[in-house]
Amino acid sequence: MRSRASPNSRSAAPGGWSVSGARYAERVRDTRLYPLPSELRRRREQAAAELENGIEWLDGCPASVGAEIAAAVDELSNVSYRVYRQADRRLGNTTSYDSLSQKRLRGEGDDVGRLDALAAVVGAFVWLAENDEEWEDSGESYRANYQPEYDAEKLIEVLNDRLLYARVDWSFEDGQFQERGNFVMHSEVLRPATTLLADDPAFVRASAAFQSALTKLSKGETEVALTEAATSLQEFFRALGVDGNSLSNQLDSAANVKVISGADRGLMKPLIDWVNGDRSQRGNAHYHRTGDVSKADAWLMMHVVGAIMVRLSNREPRDIVAAREKRLADAAAAKEQQERTEREASQAAAAAREPDPWETPSGGYSDDTPF
């Protein structure tokens, strides 16, 4: 298997001068998998919907994500057909060459089936990246055969970014697809926090900032994500009637007005000080040092902020999520009951209508009708 160019190799840059691969990568960004205009438009619409209704985590793979991953597979491997062939076998498609997995990624079937195809394709890609050493026949006598290439690291990065942006409740970690709920921080902090903010109109500004932090994180804008997460916590305090020029001041004010107890203040103060300090030192509100904040840093900020907000709500994380699920179930049941009532009323009205003596049982008129 042939690997990608080493970051220590020399590359010719525009203008005739040479720089190392790493420095050149900083100057020329990889634009191959940048979102297309239709995807950018979809993201704007999603952001607007989340501002109104909050964040909803999905248990399937939207067609937009599948199409982007299919494009990434083709871009990041020079033998992508091998990926789809192996993925098809995992999906049980052993007799057809129709590339079932590729078709599902590109829009066929439903979101649940597409998630299975996505898992099969990514699993195949990662396995082949480690094990495929069979040279590809160029098919031309004047062209040499070539080694297969699979940039698995880049594919996983693109995959997890797209899944997070689309709010899919799955990610690829430790070599396999896993529900985010398998991670304690997601099930006990992130999901309850997004649900809490979305379900109370008083937290609309905090919800918008938290949503923005997730979005920026999925785009790799970690400095902005860190700042937005801290802003969300400030807005959460303001929604509770606690003002202040900084998070530390707000924490003190919260204790003074009995929004939190003295014990709570003692518990939260080290965390608040960390959030406040990390935002000031490494966020984009005061400094502009691109690359200084890693994704791990931004995720830690998200989890700390989310945990504080859930704690301030005085509700158990599972209760927050369960209440949302119950409301959705009750709304669905009420809608179904309304539709049933309307249908029964329509049938009753039709049955009460005086029958037309000339009308046939099928509802029309026969040839013997005298008009």
QUIHUNOR-V819284 format. One record per residue. N is the residue number from 0. RES is the residue in one letter. PSI is psi in radians with two decimals (999 if undefined). Layout:
n=N res=RES psi=PSI
n=N res=RES psi=PSI
This chain:
n=0 res=M psi=2.34
n=1 res=R psi=2.22
n=2 res=S psi=2.93
n=3 res=R psi=2.92
n=4 res=A psi=2.41
n=5 res=S psi=2.48
n=6 res=P psi=-0.22
n=7 res=N psi=-0.04
n=8 res=S psi=2.83
n=9 res=R psi=2.42
n=10 res=S psi=2.51
n=11 res=A psi=2.11
n=12 res=A psi=2.84
n=13 res=P psi=2.46
n=14 res=G psi=-0.10
n=15 res=G psi=-0.17
n=16 res=W psi=2.81
n=17 res=S psi=2.50
n=18 res=V psi=2.90
n=19 res=S psi=2.78
n=20 res=G psi=-0.67
n=21 res=A psi=-0.78
n=22 res=R psi=-0.66
n=23 res=Y psi=-0.64
n=24 res=A psi=-0.55
n=25 res=E psi=-0.54
n=26 res=R psi=-0.61
n=27 res=V psi=1.84
n=28 res=R psi=2.58
n=29 res=D psi=1.85
n=30 res=T psi=0.13
n=31 res=R psi=-0.61
n=32 res=L psi=0.43
n=33 res=Y psi=2.54
n=34 res=P psi=2.47
n=35 res=L psi=2.88
n=36 res=P psi=-0.68
n=37 res=S psi=-0.65
n=38 res=E psi=-0.69
n=39 res=L psi=-0.70
n=40 res=R psi=-0.74
n=41 res=R psi=-0.66
n=42 res=R psi=-0.66
n=43 res=R psi=-0.73
n=44 res=E psi=-0.68
n=45 res=Q psi=-0.76
n=46 res=A psi=-0.72
n=47 res=A psi=-0.72
n=48 res=A psi=-0.66
n=49 res=E psi=-0.55
n=50 res=L psi=-0.59
n=51 res=E psi=-0.71
n=52 res=N psi=-0.11
n=53 res=G psi=3.12
n=54 res=I psi=2.33
n=55 res=E psi=2.15
n=56 res=W psi=2.32
n=57 res=L psi=2.57
n=58 res=D psi=0.25
n=59 res=G psi=3.12
n=60 res=C psi=1.98
n=61 res=P psi=2.69
n=62 res=A psi=-0.58
n=63 res=S psi=-0.68
n=64 res=V psi=-0.76
n=65 res=G psi=-0.75
n=66 res=A psi=-0.68
n=67 res=E psi=-0.65
n=68 res=I psi=-0.63
n=69 res=A psi=-0.74
n=70 res=A psi=-0.67
n=71 res=A psi=-0.71
n=72 res=V psi=-0.78
n=73 res=D psi=-0.57
n=74 res=E psi=-0.58
n=75 res=L psi=0.11
n=76 res=S psi=2.48
n=77 res=N psi=0.07
n=78 res=V psi=0.92
n=79 res=S psi=-0.42
n=80 res=Y psi=-0.53
n=81 res=R psi=-0.63
n=82 res=V psi=-0.87
n=83 res=Y psi=-0.61
n=84 res=R psi=-0.77
n=85 res=Q psi=-0.66
n=86 res=A psi=-0.67
n=87 res=D psi=-0.70
n=88 res=R psi=-0.67
n=89 res=R psi=-0.54
n=90 res=L psi=0.02
n=91 res=G psi=0.13
n=92 res=N psi=1.49
n=93 res=T psi=-0.15
n=94 res=T psi=-0.17
n=95 res=S psi=2.62
n=96 res=Y psi=0.46
n=97 res=D psi=-0.05
n=98 res=S psi=1.16
n=99 res=L psi=-0.77
n=100 res=S psi=-0.72
n=101 res=Q psi=-0.72
n=102 res=K psi=-0.68
n=103 res=R psi=-0.74
n=104 res=L psi=-0.64
n=105 res=R psi=0.17
n=106 res=G psi=-0.27
n=107 res=E psi=2.60
n=108 res=G psi=-2.97
n=109 res=D psi=3.09
n=110 res=D psi=-0.56
n=111 res=V psi=-0.80
n=112 res=G psi=-0.58
n=113 res=R psi=-0.59
n=114 res=L psi=-0.70
n=115 res=D psi=-0.77
n=116 res=A psi=-0.71
n=117 res=L psi=-0.80
n=118 res=A psi=-0.72
n=119 res=A psi=-0.73
n=120 res=V psi=-0.81
n=121 res=V psi=-0.71
n=122 res=G psi=-0.74
n=123 res=A psi=-0.74
n=124 res=F psi=-0.83
n=125 res=V psi=-0.73
n=126 res=W psi=-0.77
n=127 res=L psi=-0.60
n=128 res=A psi=-0.53
n=129 res=E psi=-0.45
n=130 res=N psi=-0.29
n=131 res=D psi=1.96
n=132 res=E psi=0.20
n=133 res=E psi=2.09
n=134 res=W psi=2.60
n=135 res=E psi=2.30
n=136 res=D psi=2.15
n=137 res=S psi=-0.41
n=138 res=G psi=0.02
n=139 res=E psi=2.34
n=140 res=S psi=-0.46
n=141 res=Y psi=0.00
n=142 res=R psi=2.42
n=143 res=A psi=2.64
n=144 res=N psi=2.81
n=145 res=Y psi=2.74
n=146 res=Q psi=2.56
n=147 res=P psi=2.55
n=148 res=E psi=2.37
n=149 res=Y psi=1.95
n=150 res=D psi=1.37
n=151 res=A psi=-0.67
n=152 res=E psi=-0.76
n=153 res=K psi=-0.69
n=154 res=L psi=-0.77
n=155 res=I psi=-0.68
n=156 res=E psi=-0.84
n=157 res=V psi=-0.77
n=158 res=L psi=-0.93
n=159 res=N psi=-0.59
n=160 res=D psi=-0.79
n=161 res=R psi=-0.69
n=162 res=L psi=-0.72
n=163 res=L psi=-0.75
n=164 res=Y psi=-0.67
n=165 res=A psi=0.01
n=166 res=R psi=0.71
n=167 res=V psi=2.34
n=168 res=D psi=0.53
n=169 res=W psi=2.69
n=170 res=S psi=2.89
n=171 res=F psi=1.88
n=172 res=E psi=2.52
n=173 res=D psi=0.66
n=174 res=G psi=0.20
n=175 res=Q psi=2.80
n=176 res=F psi=2.38
n=177 res=Q psi=2.55
n=178 res=E psi=2.44
n=179 res=R psi=-0.49
n=180 res=G psi=-0.31
n=181 res=N psi=-0.31
n=182 res=F psi=2.14
n=183 res=V psi=-0.69
n=184 res=M psi=-0.52
n=185 res=H psi=-0.86
n=186 res=S psi=-0.53
n=187 res=E psi=-0.24
n=188 res=V psi=-1.12
n=189 res=L psi=-0.89
n=190 res=R psi=-0.81
n=191 res=P psi=-0.65
n=192 res=A psi=-0.81
n=193 res=T psi=-0.63
n=194 res=T psi=-0.77
n=195 res=L psi=-0.83
n=196 res=L psi=-0.66
n=197 res=A psi=-0.53
n=198 res=D psi=-0.07
n=199 res=D psi=2.00
n=200 res=P psi=-0.40
n=201 res=A psi=-0.40
n=202 res=F psi=0.40
n=203 res=V psi=-0.69
n=204 res=R psi=-0.70
n=205 res=A psi=-0.70
n=206 res=S psi=-0.72
n=207 res=A psi=-0.72
n=208 res=A psi=-0.69
n=209 res=F psi=-0.73
n=210 res=Q psi=-0.75
n=211 res=S psi=-0.67
n=212 res=A psi=-0.77
n=213 res=L psi=-0.75
n=214 res=T psi=-0.81
n=215 res=K psi=-0.64
n=216 res=L psi=-0.71
n=217 res=S psi=-0.40
n=218 res=K psi=0.01
n=219 res=G psi=0.13
n=220 res=E psi=1.25
n=221 res=T psi=-0.63
n=222 res=E psi=-0.74
n=223 res=V psi=-0.70
n=224 res=A psi=-0.75
n=225 res=L psi=-0.77
n=226 res=T psi=-0.76
n=227 res=E psi=-0.63
n=228 res=A psi=-0.78
n=229 res=A psi=-0.67
n=230 res=T psi=-0.69
n=231 res=S psi=-0.73
n=232 res=L psi=-0.70
n=233 res=Q psi=-0.77
n=234 res=E psi=-0.55
n=235 res=F psi=-0.79
n=236 res=F psi=-0.76
n=237 res=R psi=-0.66
n=238 res=A psi=-0.45
n=239 res=L psi=0.06
n=240 res=G psi=0.35
n=241 res=V psi=1.98
n=242 res=D psi=3.00
n=243 res=G psi=2.70
n=244 res=N psi=-0.29
n=245 res=S psi=2.93
n=246 res=L psi=-0.63
n=247 res=S psi=-0.73
n=248 res=N psi=-0.68
n=249 res=Q psi=-0.67
n=250 res=L psi=-0.76
n=251 res=D psi=-0.75
n=252 res=S psi=-0.68
n=253 res=A psi=-0.69
n=254 res=A psi=-0.68
n=255 res=N psi=-0.64
n=256 res=V psi=0.19
n=257 res=K psi=0.40
n=258 res=V psi=-0.60
n=259 res=I psi=2.81
n=260 res=S psi=2.94
n=261 res=G psi=-0.62
n=262 res=A psi=-0.71
n=263 res=D psi=-0.72
n=264 res=R psi=-0.76
n=265 res=G psi=-0.62
n=266 res=L psi=-0.71
n=267 res=M psi=-0.40
n=268 res=K psi=-0.82
n=269 res=P psi=-0.66
n=270 res=L psi=-0.77
n=271 res=I psi=-0.73
n=272 res=D psi=-0.69
n=273 res=W psi=-0.81
n=274 res=V psi=-0.82
n=275 res=N psi=-0.79
n=276 res=G psi=-0.72
n=277 res=D psi=-0.63
n=278 res=R psi=-0.76
n=279 res=S psi=-0.67
n=280 res=Q psi=-0.61
n=281 res=R psi=-0.10
n=282 res=G psi=3.14
n=283 res=N psi=0.04
n=284 res=A psi=-0.53
n=285 res=H psi=-0.47
n=286 res=Y psi=2.77
n=287 res=H psi=1.28
n=288 res=R psi=1.48
n=289 res=T psi=2.30
n=290 res=G psi=-0.07
n=291 res=D psi=-0.40
n=292 res=V psi=2.13
n=293 res=S psi=2.93
n=294 res=K psi=-0.61
n=295 res=A psi=-0.69
n=296 res=D psi=-0.83
n=297 res=A psi=-0.70
n=298 res=W psi=-0.71
n=299 res=L psi=-0.76
n=300 res=M psi=-0.79
n=301 res=M psi=-0.78
n=302 res=H psi=-0.69
n=303 res=V psi=-0.83
n=304 res=V psi=-0.80
n=305 res=G psi=-0.75
n=306 res=A psi=-0.70
n=307 res=I psi=-0.75
n=308 res=M psi=-0.74
n=309 res=V psi=-0.71
n=310 res=R psi=-0.73
n=311 res=L psi=-0.39
n=312 res=S psi=-0.24
n=313 res=N psi=0.56
n=314 res=R psi=2.62
n=315 res=E psi=2.44
n=316 res=P psi=-0.76
n=317 res=R psi=-0.58
n=318 res=D psi=-0.64
n=319 res=I psi=-0.84
n=320 res=V psi=-0.73
n=321 res=A psi=-0.66
n=322 res=A psi=-0.72
n=323 res=R psi=-0.81
n=324 res=E psi=-0.66
n=325 res=K psi=-0.73
n=326 res=R psi=-0.75
n=327 res=L psi=-0.72
n=328 res=A psi=-0.72
n=329 res=D psi=-0.70
n=330 res=A psi=-0.72
n=331 res=A psi=-0.71
n=332 res=A psi=-0.70
n=333 res=A psi=-0.70
n=334 res=K psi=-0.72
n=335 res=E psi=-0.71
n=336 res=Q psi=-0.72
n=337 res=Q psi=-0.76
n=338 res=E psi=-0.66
n=339 res=R psi=-0.74
n=340 res=T psi=-0.76
n=341 res=E psi=-0.67
n=342 res=R psi=-0.73
n=343 res=E psi=-0.65
n=344 res=A psi=-0.69
n=345 res=S psi=-0.70
n=346 res=Q psi=-0.67
n=347 res=A psi=-0.70
n=348 res=A psi=-0.68
n=349 res=A psi=-0.66
n=350 res=A psi=-0.54
n=351 res=A psi=-0.26
n=352 res=R psi=2.36
n=353 res=E psi=2.22
n=354 res=P psi=2.52
n=355 res=D psi=2.11
n=356 res=P psi=-0.40
n=357 res=W psi=-0.14
n=358 res=E psi=2.37
n=359 res=T psi=2.84
n=360 res=P psi=-0.47
n=361 res=S psi=-0.12
n=362 res=G psi=-0.10
n=363 res=G psi=-2.82
n=364 res=Y psi=2.53
n=365 res=S psi=3.07
n=366 res=D psi=-0.30
n=367 res=D psi=-0.07
n=368 res=T psi=2.21
n=369 res=P psi=0.42
n=370 res=F psi=999
